[in-house]
Amino acid sequence: MQRCFDLAALGEGHTAPNPMVGAVLVYEGRIIGEGFHAEYGGPHAEVNAVASVPASLRHLIPASTLYVSLEPCCITGKTGACTSLILKEGIKKVVVSCLDMTPGVAGQGVALLKAAGVEVELGLLEPQGHFLSRVRNHFVTRRAPYVMVKYAATPAGCFAPQPAARAWITHPYTQRLTHRLRSATAAILVGTQTALLDDPGLDNRLFYGPSPLRVVLDRRLRLPGHLKIFDGSLPTLIVHESEAGAKTHRAAYLQLPFDADLLNNLLAALYERKISSLLVEGGAQLIQSFFDAGLWQEAIVYTGSREFEHGLPAPRVPGVCVQTEQIGTDSLRRFVPHSC
Ligand SMILES: NC(=O)c1ccc[n+]([C@@H]2O[C@H](COP(=O)([O-])OP(=O)(O)OC[C@H]3O[C@@H](n4cnc5c(N)ncnc54)[C@H](OP(=O)(O)O)[C@@H]3O)[C@@H](O)[C@H]2O)c1
C-alpha cells in the first residue's frame, strides 16, 4: 500500500479535480504490475496497473491481489468503471486503503465487488490513505475547494515589515516548496494589499507542474493594470463588488457582494468551476478572515530566520500542529483545525 501511495503522488498537480490514486498487482509477494492516475480524464490507476503487466505474466492476474489507495470507482465518468475491469480480469482479492466519497461511489464500489464474490479488505494504512485523498474527499462531500492557508513568519512572529514593503522571510529552498504547493493546488488567492504591495506573480516558476488559477480580491477595482497578475501569462480571476471601475485588465471578473458571506460565496463559485483546492497566501487580513470563518482545512506556517525591526503580527492559527520539519535554516509547521 505504501507503494500505491508513492505511485499516486507521481500524479500530483495533474489529476484535479480527480484524486491521486496508485495501484499495485501482487502475485505471491511479487509486484507484477503497477500504475497511477497520471492526469485528469486519463486512465485510472487500476487500468494502468493491469495494462502494465507483461504479456508473459498476464495469466497470473486472476490469482493476484490488487492493492489500491482509494476505493475502485463503480461509475462511468470520463473512463469506464474500475470495478468492471476488476471483474473482467477475474481478480479475486482487492485491498483498499480508504473509501472514495464521490457520490455514487462512497462504499458502493466495495459493495459491488463483494456482491460479485471478490474478497475486499478495507482500511489498510487508512490514515495515510485519507491524507492522500483528503482534497478529493473534501471537495465532493463539502462541495467546496479544500482550503490550505500558507504564510511565512519571522522567529518573533512577524508577518511583514512596517511600514509595509516587499520582504522575503524564508530561504530560497522554502520558496521552492511554496512553488511545489502552488503546482499541486488548483487556485491561489491573495488580498488586495498583497497584490498592490508585493506585486506577486502567483505562478509556479520554481517547481515542475502547472500553475494555479490566480484569484485576487479587488472590491473597488483599484488594482492597476501593470501588476504581474495582469500579465496575461495565466488565467486570473478578479473578485470585485463595485460596478464602477474599468474591467479592462487581462483577467476574468467575478462580481460578489462583499458581505459576511463573501468567502462562502467565493468558495461556492470556485466549486462550480471545478476548483478542488485553494491556497490562501495572504495577506494577514485575508488569512485571518478564513480563520475567523472556520473556512480552512490545513495551514502551513514557515518560520524563517529573518527579523524586522517593526513588523505586522502574523495571524495565530486556531488549530493544532500535526507536523514539524526543519528545512535548512527555516522550519515548517502544519496545522489542522481543532475539530479534525
Ligand atoms: N508573510 C507572508 O507569508 C505574507 C504573505 C502575503 C503577504 N504578506 C504581506 O502582508 C501585507 C499585506 O497584508 P494585509 O493584511 O495588509 O493585506 P491583504 O490581506 O493582502 O489585503 C487586505 C485587503 O484585501 C481586501 N480583503 C482582504 N480580506 C478580505 C475579506 N475577507 N473580505 C473582504 N475584503 C478583504 C480588503 O480590501 P479593501 O480594503 O479594498 O476592501 C483589505 O483591505 C503586505 O505587507 C505583504 O507583503 C506577507
The ligand as an ORCA input file, in Angstrom:
! r2SCAN-3c Opt
* xyz 0 1
  N       4.402     36.622      5.498
  C       3.717     36.189      4.472
  O       3.675     34.981      4.195
  C       2.971     37.167      3.625
  C       2.138     36.703      2.588
  C       1.425     37.629      1.839
  C       1.538     38.972      2.134
  N       2.350     39.382      3.135
  C       2.434     40.805      3.496
  O       1.200     41.143      4.084
  C       0.968     42.536      3.903
  C      -0.459     42.696      3.404
  O      -1.327     42.135      4.362
  P      -2.668     42.872      4.713
  O      -3.320     42.134      5.832
  O      -2.343     44.302      4.921
  O      -3.481     42.821      3.348
  P      -4.315     41.729      2.489
  O      -4.996     40.744      3.360
  O      -3.452     41.247      1.388
  O      -5.355     42.694      1.813
  C      -6.246     43.399      2.602
  C      -7.316     43.992      1.723
  O      -7.878     42.959      0.904
  C      -9.298     43.018      0.977
  N      -9.715     41.901      1.830
  C      -8.931     41.014      2.483
  N      -9.682     40.092      3.108
  C     -10.963     40.392      2.858
  C     -12.191     39.801      3.220
  N     -12.256     38.710      3.952
  N     -13.310     40.392      2.822
  C     -13.235     41.490      2.073
  N     -12.119     42.090      1.674
  C     -10.981     41.529      2.059
  C      -9.618     44.359      1.584
  O      -9.562     45.307      0.529
  P     -10.471     46.661      0.510
  O      -9.920     47.482      1.622
  O     -10.279     47.190     -0.854
  O     -11.878     46.247      0.761
  C      -8.443     44.586      2.518
  O      -8.197     45.923      2.819
  C       1.968     43.010      2.897
  O       2.978     43.742      3.594
  C       2.566     41.736      2.333
  O       3.905     41.913      1.980
  C       3.064     38.522      3.885
*
